[in-house]
Amino acid sequence: MSIMIQAFTTLPPWIQILLICVHGGLVLGLAWWGMQWLAARAKGRPDRIPVGPYFVSVTTLYALFLAFHASTIWTRQHAAEQAFEEAVTAIARLESLFGHEGLGLEQARLHLADYVDAVVNEEWASGNTRASARASQALANLRQDLIQTSPLVPTALGNHLWRVFDDVVDARNGRLWIGSHGRSENSWGLVLVLGLLAHIAIGWVHADRTAAGTVALALFAVTTSAAYWHLLQASDPFAHLETSTYFKALAGHAS
């Protein structure tokens, strides 16, 4: 499921919409066929058709789980945005402290630039699911730079340097944790199954009024397809974040 979701998010928008429509059409077709099947079996036997309120139990369960699933996705996206902003801010502050207008630590600036390059070209390239050995080494080099610099600067400035460095490390750890956890693949599977069952339930309670049932199923299929489309756009919490902002932070132009 994870591979399918990642592959889906890399497709052009028109193909994504087409696939969502195909899924909606298949679900609609299955539910419509189930409605027609029950309608044929219930001729002369109205007791075989579920009462109207029956479908509410299924659709309510589906709606509750869909809301929970959406909340998980949006919470993860918010956490990714926060980690991104914290990382960019900390990198910009370190660059300012290391620069010519600060302490003039050219070696530390090179290590910071190496870290940013590794993060963008290796960690982001993996979807922020795997830590880069080069990024870890760059942080280790920065740590050594701070160890050597701390005794040479006022205590307050040394403590500030360490706090900003810790912010960079914490933001990286948070980003990698978000990238490798909470993808909700199992939740997606259950949402799709419950969505299908909700369609079937709506069709069954309309087995004695198939024309009205067709309209109800079509409206529900469009609604669920729109919801899936919106949630899939947010399934990768880093997709809308610009990695160029990291390099802007090094240049002192981070927003």
C-alpha positions as CSV (number, residue, x, y, z in Angstrom):
1,M,0.0,0.0,0.0
2,S,2.9,2.4,0.8
3,I,4.5,1.8,-2.6
4,M,1.1,2.4,-4.3
5,I,0.5,5.7,-2.5
6,Q,4.0,6.9,-3.2
7,A,3.6,6.0,-6.9
8,F,0.2,7.7,-7.0
9,T,1.6,11.0,-5.6
10,T,4.3,11.1,-8.3
11,L,1.8,10.8,-11.2
12,P,0.6,13.9,-13.2
13,P,-2.6,15.4,-11.7
14,W,-4.7,14.3,-14.7
15,I,-3.7,10.7,-14.3
16,Q,-4.4,10.9,-10.5
17,I,-7.9,12.2,-11.2
18,L,-8.5,9.5,-13.8
19,L,-7.5,6.8,-11.4
20,I,-9.7,8.3,-8.7
21,C,-12.6,8.3,-11.2
22,V,-11.9,4.7,-12.2
23,H,-12.0,3.6,-8.5
24,G,-15.2,5.5,-7.9
25,G,-16.7,4.0,-11.0
26,L,-15.8,0.4,-10.0
27,V,-17.2,1.0,-6.5
28,L,-20.4,2.5,-7.9
29,G,-20.7,-0.4,-10.4
30,L,-20.3,-3.0,-7.7
31,A,-22.8,-1.3,-5.4
32,W,-25.3,-0.8,-8.3
33,W,-25.0,-4.5,-9.2
34,G,-25.6,-5.5,-5.6
35,M,-28.7,-3.3,-5.6
36,Q,-30.1,-4.8,-8.7
37,W,-29.3,-8.3,-7.5
38,L,-31.2,-7.7,-4.2
39,A,-34.1,-6.1,-6.1
40,A,-34.5,-9.2,-8.3
41,R,-34.4,-11.5,-5.3
42,A,-36.8,-9.3,-3.3
43,K,-39.6,-9.3,-5.8
44,G,-42.7,-10.4,-3.9
45,R,-40.5,-10.7,-0.8
46,P,-40.1,-7.1,0.6
47,D,-39.0,-8.5,3.9
48,R,-35.6,-9.2,2.2
49,I,-34.8,-5.5,1.8
50,P,-33.1,-3.9,4.8
51,V,-35.0,-1.1,6.5
52,G,-33.9,2.5,5.6
53,P,-32.1,3.3,8.9
54,Y,-29.9,0.2,8.4
55,F,-27.4,1.9,6.1
56,V,-26.8,4.6,8.8
57,S,-24.9,2.2,11.0
58,V,-22.4,1.4,8.1
59,T,-22.1,4.9,6.7
60,T,-21.6,6.4,10.2
61,L,-18.8,4.0,11.0
62,Y,-17.2,4.8,7.6
63,A,-17.6,8.6,8.2
64,L,-16.0,8.3,11.7
65,F,-13.1,6.3,10.5
66,L,-12.6,8.6,7.5
67,A,-12.5,11.6,9.8
68,F,-10.0,9.9,12.1
69,H,-7.9,9.0,9.0
70,A,-8.0,12.5,7.7
71,S,-7.0,13.9,11.1
72,T,-4.0,11.6,11.2
73,I,-2.9,12.8,7.8
74,W,-3.3,16.5,8.5
75,T,-1.6,16.2,11.9
76,R,1.4,14.6,10.2
77,Q,1.4,17.3,7.6
78,H,1.4,20.0,10.2
79,A,4.3,18.3,12.1
80,A,6.3,18.1,8.8
81,E,5.8,21.8,8.2
82,Q,6.8,22.7,11.7
83,A,10.0,20.5,11.5
84,F,10.8,22.1,8.2
85,E,10.4,25.7,9.4
86,E,12.4,24.9,12.6
87,A,15.2,23.4,10.5
88,V,15.4,26.3,8.0
89,T,15.4,28.9,10.9
90,A,18.1,27.0,12.8
91,I,20.3,26.7,9.7
92,A,19.9,30.4,8.9
93,R,20.9,31.3,12.4
94,L,24.0,29.0,12.4
95,E,25.0,30.4,9.0
96,S,24.7,33.9,10.4
97,L,26.8,33.0,13.5
98,F,29.5,31.3,11.5
99,G,29.6,34.0,8.8
100,H,32.0,36.9,8.3
101,E,29.7,39.2,10.3
102,G,29.7,36.6,13.1
103,L,32.5,34.4,14.3
104,G,34.1,33.9,10.8
105,L,34.3,30.1,11.1
106,E,34.8,29.2,7.5
107,Q,35.4,25.5,8.2
108,A,32.1,25.3,10.2
109,R,30.3,27.0,7.3
110,L,31.6,24.4,4.9
111,H,30.4,21.6,7.2
112,L,27.0,23.3,7.5
113,A,26.8,23.6,3.7
114,D,27.8,19.9,3.3
115,Y,25.0,19.0,5.8
116,V,22.4,20.9,3.8
117,D,23.5,19.4,0.5
118,A,23.3,15.9,2.0
119,V,19.8,16.5,3.5
120,V,18.4,17.8,0.2
121,N,20.0,15.4,-2.2
122,E,20.0,12.2,-0.1
123,E,17.4,12.4,2.7
124,W,14.7,14.3,0.8
125,A,15.4,12.1,-2.2
126,S,14.4,9.0,0.0
127,G,11.2,10.7,1.1
128,N,12.8,11.5,4.4
129,T,12.6,7.8,5.4
130,R,16.4,7.1,5.6
131,A,19.1,9.0,7.4
132,S,22.1,10.1,5.2
133,A,25.5,9.0,6.5
134,R,27.0,12.1,4.9
135,A,24.5,14.3,6.8
136,S,25.3,12.5,10.0
137,Q,29.1,13.0,9.4
138,A,28.6,16.7,8.6
139,L,26.8,17.1,12.0
140,A,29.6,15.3,13.7
141,N,32.1,17.7,12.1
142,L,29.9,20.6,13.2
143,R,29.9,19.3,16.7
144,Q,33.7,19.1,16.7
145,D,33.8,22.7,15.4
146,L,31.6,23.9,18.3
147,I,33.7,22.0,20.8
148,Q,36.8,23.8,19.6
149,T,35.1,27.2,19.4
150,S,33.2,27.2,22.7
151,P,36.2,27.9,24.9
152,L,37.2,30.8,22.7
153,V,34.0,32.8,22.9
154,P,31.9,34.2,25.8
155,T,29.9,31.6,27.7
156,A,26.6,33.1,26.7
157,L,27.5,33.0,23.0
158,G,28.9,29.4,23.3
159,N,25.6,28.3,25.0
160,H,23.6,30.0,22.2
161,L,25.7,28.2,19.5
162,W,24.9,24.8,21.2
163,R,21.2,25.6,21.4
164,V,21.0,26.5,17.8
165,F,23.0,23.4,16.8
166,D,20.6,21.3,19.0
167,D,17.7,22.8,17.1
168,V,19.2,21.6,13.8
169,V,19.6,18.1,15.2
170,D,16.1,18.0,16.7
171,A,14.5,19.2,13.5
172,R,16.3,16.6,11.5
173,N,15.3,13.8,13.9
174,G,11.7,15.0,13.8
175,R,11.6,15.1,10.0
176,L,13.0,11.6,9.7
177,W,10.6,10.3,12.3
178,I,7.7,11.8,10.4
179,G,8.9,10.4,7.1
180,S,9.3,6.9,8.4
181,H,6.3,6.6,10.7
182,G,2.5,7.3,10.6
183,R,2.0,6.6,6.9
184,S,-1.4,5.1,7.7
185,E,-1.2,2.4,5.0
186,N,-3.5,0.0,7.0
187,S,-5.9,2.9,7.6
188,W,-6.1,3.5,3.9
189,G,-7.0,-0.1,3.3
190,L,-9.8,-0.1,5.9
191,V,-11.1,3.3,4.6
192,L,-11.5,1.8,1.1
193,V,-13.2,-1.3,2.4
194,L,-15.6,0.6,4.6
195,G,-16.3,2.9,1.7
196,L,-17.2,0.0,-0.5
197,L,-19.5,-1.4,2.2
198,A,-21.1,2.0,2.7
199,H,-22.0,2.1,-1.0
200,I,-23.4,-1.4,-0.9
201,A,-25.5,-0.6,2.2
202,I,-26.9,2.5,0.4
203,G,-27.8,0.4,-2.6
204,W,-29.5,-2.3,-0.6
205,V,-31.8,0.0,1.2
206,H,-32.9,1.3,-2.2
207,A,-33.5,-2.1,-3.7
208,D,-37.2,-1.3,-4.0
209,R,-36.5,2.1,-5.6
210,T,-33.6,1.4,-7.9
211,A,-33.9,4.7,-9.8
212,A,-33.5,6.7,-6.6
213,G,-30.8,4.3,-5.5
214,T,-28.8,5.0,-8.6
215,V,-28.9,8.7,-8.0
216,A,-28.0,8.2,-4.3
217,L,-25.1,5.9,-5.2
218,A,-23.8,8.3,-7.9
219,L,-23.8,11.3,-5.5
220,F,-22.1,9.2,-2.7
221,A,-19.4,8.0,-5.2
222,V,-18.6,11.5,-6.3
223,T,-18.4,12.7,-2.7
224,T,-16.1,9.9,-1.5
225,S,-13.9,10.3,-4.6
226,A,-13.5,14.0,-3.9
227,A,-12.5,13.2,-0.3
228,Y,-10.0,10.5,-1.3
229,W,-8.5,12.9,-3.9
230,H,-8.0,15.6,-1.2
231,L,-6.5,13.2,1.3
232,L,-4.1,11.7,-1.2
233,Q,-2.8,15.1,-2.0
234,A,-1.8,15.4,1.7
235,S,-0.5,11.8,2.1
236,D,3.1,12.9,1.5
237,P,3.5,15.7,4.1
238,F,6.7,17.0,2.5
239,A,5.5,17.2,-1.1
240,H,4.5,20.9,-1.0
241,L,7.7,22.0,0.8
242,E,10.5,23.6,-1.3
243,T,13.9,22.1,-0.6
244,S,15.5,25.2,-2.2
245,T,14.6,27.0,1.1
246,Y,17.5,25.2,2.7
247,F,19.9,26.7,0.3
248,K,18.2,30.1,0.8
249,A,18.9,29.8,4.5
250,L,22.6,29.3,3.8
251,A,22.5,32.4,1.7
252,G,20.7,34.4,4.3
253,H,17.5,34.7,2.4
254,A,15.2,32.2,4.2
255,S,11.6,33.5,4.6
